[in-house]
Amino acid sequence: MTLPTHRVFAVGRYQSSCAVSALPRQNVQRMLPPQLSLAEQTLTNPDEHPVLFMFGSHSGVKPVFLPISGSSYREFILAIPYLRSSGRRFRSPDIGMSGHLEAEAQADPVAHMSRLYLDKWAPTMAGWVYAYPKQRARIRSTENSYSIASYLGGRPLIRETTVTALEPPQSSPPDFSVIAPMFEQPFVQTYYGGLVACSVMTFHLDSATIRSATMQMTIEKAFLPGLEMGEKQFPGIDQTPLGSFQIDVSWSLSYPMTPGSLAT
């Protein structure tokens, strides 16, 4: 996918254990705002759609114009790739303007982050500017485990996700090429009231290190519509693209944009 060059607002580094899960299409559609619908893709069966679970931590996060070392925080992301505009009319962030996502932009798929959990307030609130659905949570992690609980009351949301690396880190493992496009799709998010914001997070995969891993994840609470509770196990991506891996990657984030800014 080729995107126009956008002004960079912030940079950082993300180290994460990830899993690609195939969920029923009707369940995944329920996790989306009405402006978005599932596009065609070849990773899963036609009656399923891929969902990306990311258990990670950021470091060195800062605006590009500030000469500081940057902040660090833990962040869980549930992202849905391979989406398109549903054709419904909606308002743009530009005051007094409204319309569809540009046809040119919709020639390529977009992605949506349905839920993000963080362990610090500042990056949580900063994400609201982009319409990212970030929520403050209690997160505990070690090198091989990750658990998330609600901020108020400490109710478990995802319990003791465990990860076991299967191979040394590589710069561009062949197994990753099938799922790499999921990291190249711009985000389309919605504010309360239906306003739409777009952003481009460029993951610098050419300098990333990636390795296959196994993962066991237990969802204790259905924190999104369509999300089913229970234990899930993932083999490494050396066995199947619908698997688990660890990634260490630097990123850069654009300013928030109107939908038409994604047109090439």
C-alpha positions in Angstrom: 0.0 0.0 0.0 1.3 3.4 -1.0 0.4 6.4 1.2 1.3 10.0 0.6 3.9 11.6 2.8 2.3 13.0 6.0 3.8 15.4 8.6 5.2 13.4 11.6 4.0 14.5 15.0 5.5 11.8 17.3 8.0 9.0 17.3 8.7 6.0 19.6 9.5 2.4 19.9 7.1 -0.5 20.5 8.1 -4.0 21.9 5.2 -6.3 21.8 4.0 -9.9 21.8 1.3 -10.2 19.2 -1.2 -12.8 18.0 -3.4 -12.9 14.9 -6.8 -14.5 15.6 -9.5 -15.5 13.2 -12.9 -14.6 14.6 -16.4 -14.9 13.1 -17.1 -12.0 10.8 -20.4 -11.1 12.5 -18.5 -10.8 15.8 -15.8 -8.6 14.4 -18.3 -6.3 12.7 -19.8 -5.7 16.1 -16.5 -4.3 17.3 -16.5 -1.6 14.6 -18.2 1.8 14.4 -21.0 2.1 11.8 -18.8 4.0 9.4 -16.6 0.9 8.8 -17.2 -2.6 7.5 -15.1 -5.6 6.8 -13.2 -5.7 3.5 -12.1 -8.8 1.6 -8.9 -10.5 2.7 -7.2 -13.8 2.2 -5.7 -14.6 5.7 -8.8 -16.3 7.0 -11.8 -18.3 5.7 -14.6 -16.2 4.1 -16.8 -16.5 7.3 -13.9 -15.2 9.5 -11.8 -12.0 9.8 -8.4 -11.4 11.4 -8.0 -9.5 14.6 -4.7 -8.5 16.0 -4.0 -8.7 19.8 -0.8 -6.7 20.8 0.6 -6.9 24.4 3.4 -4.4 24.5 5.3 -1.4 25.9 6.4 1.8 24.3 9.6 3.7 25.0 11.1 7.0 23.8 7.6 8.4 22.9 7.8 12.1 22.2 6.8 14.8 19.8 9.5 15.3 17.1 9.9 19.0 18.0 10.9 18.4 21.6 14.5 17.6 22.6 13.6 15.1 25.3 14.2 11.4 25.9 10.5 10.6 25.7 8.1 8.6 27.9 7.5 4.9 28.5 4.3 3.0 29.2 2.6 -0.3 28.7 -0.2 -0.5 26.1 -2.4 -3.3 24.9 -4.1 -2.9 21.5 -6.9 -4.8 19.8 -6.8 -3.8 16.1 -8.8 -4.9 13.1 -7.2 -4.6 9.7 -8.7 -4.9 6.2 -11.7 -2.5 6.5 -13.5 -0.2 4.2 -16.1 2.6 4.5 -19.6 1.3 4.8 -20.8 4.0 2.5 -22.7 5.9 5.3 -22.3 9.6 5.3 -20.5 11.1 8.3 -18.9 14.3 9.4 -15.3 15.2 9.0 -13.2 16.8 11.7 -13.1 19.9 9.6 -15.8 22.3 10.9 -18.7 22.6 8.5 -17.6 19.8 6.2 -19.1 16.3 5.7 -18.7 13.4 3.3 -17.6 9.9 2.6 -14.0 8.6 2.8 -12.4 9.5 -0.5 -12.8 6.9 -3.2 -9.1 6.9 -3.8 -8.3 6.2 -0.2 -10.8 3.4 -0.1 -9.0 1.6 -3.0 -6.7 0.3 -0.2 -7.9 -1.2 3.1 -7.8 0.7 6.4 -7.5 -0.4 10.0 -9.3 0.4 13.2 -8.2 0.1 16.9 -11.3 -1.0 18.8 -9.7 -0.9 22.3 -6.4 0.2 23.9 -5.5 -0.3 27.6 -2.6 1.7 29.1 -1.0 2.0 32.5 -0.4 5.8 32.5 -2.8 8.7 32.2 -0.8 11.1 30.0 -0.6 8.8 26.9 -4.2 7.7 27.5 -5.5 11.2 27.3 -3.1 12.1 24.4 -4.7 9.3 22.4 -8.2 10.8 22.7 -7.0 13.7 20.4 -6.8 11.0 17.7 -10.1 9.4 18.7 -8.2 6.3 19.8 -10.4 4.5 22.3 -7.8 4.4 25.1 -8.7 3.4 28.6 -6.6 3.5 31.8 -6.0 0.0 33.2 -3.8 -1.9 35.6 -1.2 -3.8 33.6 1.4 -6.2 35.0 4.1 -7.7 32.7 7.3 -9.6 32.8 9.5 -10.8 29.9 7.1 -13.7 29.2 3.7 -12.7 30.7 1.1 -9.9 30.5 -2.1 -9.3 32.4 -4.7 -6.6 32.3 -7.3 -5.5 34.9 -9.8 -2.7 35.1 -8.4 0.5 36.6 -11.4 0.8 39.0 -11.8 -2.3 41.1 -9.0 -4.3 39.5 -11.4 -6.8 37.8 -9.4 -9.1 35.4 -9.8 -8.4 31.7 -7.1 -10.6 30.2 -5.4 -12.9 32.6 -1.8 -14.1 32.6 -1.0 -14.1 28.9 2.1 -16.2 28.5 4.5 -16.1 25.6 7.4 -18.4 24.7 9.9 -17.4 22.0 10.7 -20.0 19.5 13.6 -18.6 17.6 16.3 -15.8 17.7 15.1 -12.4 16.6 15.4 -11.8 12.8 15.2 -8.6 10.8 12.8 -9.9 8.1 11.6 -13.5 8.7 9.8 -14.9 5.7 6.9 -16.0 7.9 6.1 -12.3 8.6 5.6 -11.2 5.0 2.0 -12.5 4.9 0.9 -10.4 7.9 3.2 -7.4 7.4 0.4 -5.5 5.4 -1.6 -5.3 8.6 1.1 -2.9 9.9 0.9 -0.7 6.8 -2.8 0.3 6.9 -3.8 3.8 8.1 -6.2 4.1 11.1 -9.7 5.4 10.8 -11.3 6.2 14.2 -14.4 7.9 15.3 -15.0 10.5 18.0 -18.2 10.5 20.1 -20.9 12.0 17.9 -19.6 10.4 14.7 -16.8 12.7 13.7 -14.0 10.8 11.9 -10.3 11.1 12.4 -7.5 9.4 10.4 -3.9 8.9 11.2 -0.9 7.1 9.8 1.4 5.2 12.2 4.4 4.1 10.2 6.0 1.0 11.6 9.6 0.9 10.4 9.5 -2.8 9.6 12.8 -2.6 7.6 14.7 -2.1 10.8 12.4 -4.2 13.1 13.4 -7.5 14.8 10.8 -10.2 14.8 10.6 -13.8 16.1 8.0 -16.5 16.1 6.5 -17.3 19.5 3.7 -19.3 21.1 1.0 -17.6 23.1 -1.7 -18.6 25.6 -4.3 -15.9 26.3 -7.3 -16.0 28.6 -10.0 -13.4 28.1 -11.8 -13.0 31.5 -14.3 -10.2 30.5 -15.9 -9.5 27.1 -14.7 -5.8 27.0 -16.0 -5.4 23.5 -19.2 -6.5 21.7 -18.6 -9.7 19.9 -15.5 -10.6 21.9 -15.9 -14.1 23.4 -14.4 -15.0 26.8 -12.2 -18.0 27.3 -8.7 -19.4 26.7 -7.0 -19.1 23.3 -3.8 -20.7 22.2 -1.7 -19.6 19.3 1.2 -21.4 17.5 4.1 -19.4 16.2 3.9 -17.7 12.8 6.5 -20.2 11.6 3.6 -22.6 11.6 0.7 -20.4 10.4 0.1 -16.7 9.7 -2.7 -16.9 12.2 -0.2 -17.3 15.0 2.0 -15.4 17.5 5.2 -13.5 17.2 7.3 -10.9 19.1 8.3 -7.6 17.5 10.6 -4.8 18.4 9.9 -1.8 16.1 10.3 1.9 15.9 7.4 4.0 14.7 6.3 7.5 13.7 2.9 8.9 13.9 1.2 11.6 11.8 -0.9 14.5 13.0 -4.6 13.7 13.1 -6.1 14.1 9.6 -9.4 14.4 7.8 -10.6 11.4 5.8 -9.7 13.0 2.4 -6.0 13.3 3.5 -5.6 9.5 2.9 -6.3 9.9 -0.8 -3.2 9.3 -3.0 
